[in-house]
């Protein structure tokens, strides 16, 4: 194109370029969708992190009879990250089936003593 | 005798040969240095740019002087050979990296190594917002052509294209295109582009608020899915192949961006990734900044063109932001209210500042709103989008 261009030419450049930008990016977008198919986890990955599904690294924290159905996402996230760190795995690689509160069977004196002994080993 | 020596010495100093234009350029460089040093205005870029401007406008120092080469006949072979009669200035040689389009792709290598395309892969639809925000570039292109008819300035098509790319809000892309199409405007365009990028948190929010309702700003988006490593590794290779085959003129920018990203995502080339995003990036930034600043001489900088470029740059940013938000609103309607239109403004690139602005404005409307990761999708798509737009402009006006 020449040094000076008319408004009509400028509009044409705009139209062609914007169509090109959209077409290329839409193509990339659809290829990303295709990529997701190839990687083979189309449905699974859409579900929340702390979803229940049996898999290789299943951790079950000691159950007690009392079952409290709570929607406590923050607590689940914290427990999931602690378990993942402890096992040295990424959060998506572990599946937590259930989390149940362990009933305090021992009296406060003995649990304090246990805690102190643990602390003594740490330092 | 003593007086002669003194007057000769005086005549050899820069003070004696300084022109008014150079003095004004020195004052502008002091102003920019003040903004960078005292106000913390993009100091990593503005310090080298302003100092380059200072060095190039010191009379007598000739740091941007071109070498003088003469063609002579070789006495032995009789062939014509070129011989350097006088070497050029230091900044002239460093400037070759800008002139030949070497530095901007190297910066993109580092940007790629720092960018996480995960949010974009998790939500591929957000790539459209990165495309929509490129309207700013072309609206400004038309604006620059229209300004010609006002008779105030006379931009050539190449100059108009270089000014328009400021709307891509992407420094390396703007410099790359300008170095190819209108190298004489590198100084003003670099100053305008980087200044407006620093001003994104001031320019964008009023436009975003004016175009959206409070209900739209309050929309909380669903959590993004987890992206597998395989997807993250294939993505840069795929984008390079697709974009480079469809638009070869964008290959150097997009290719380097994606190579940097592959270094990062492969997890096998940590050393290369570290170097690309730290040492290499810093070295190239110094060279790029100082030489771009050095192109700003009185003849080109002190003109109505510079003022027009600064005005058009603001128009470019504003229209880019507005078109991103408007497209966000359309996607919000089509998705049944699942997409918060505020993430559209992040499509102008300016990574990650524009995404942070979306997050901030969203959180003002609804304190429980976390839009940052959602806005990173259009934000990084904007980088690819503006590189494609630059490639298209290069196709039309390059060569």
Interface residues (C-beta under 8 A of the other chain):
Chain A: X1 X2 X3 X4 X5 X6 X7 X9 X10 X11 X13 X14 X16 X17 X18 X20 X21 X22 X24 X25 X26 X27 X28 X29 X30 X31 X32 X33 X35 X36 X38 X39 X41 X45 X46 X48 X49 X92
Chain B: X120 X121 X124 X125 X127 X128 X130 X131 X134 X135 X138 X139 X141 X142 X145 X146 X148 X149 X154 X156 X157 X158 X160 X223 X225 X226 X227 X228 X230 X231 X234 X235 X238 X239 X242 X243 X246 X247 X381 X384 X385 X388 X389 X392 X393 X396 X397
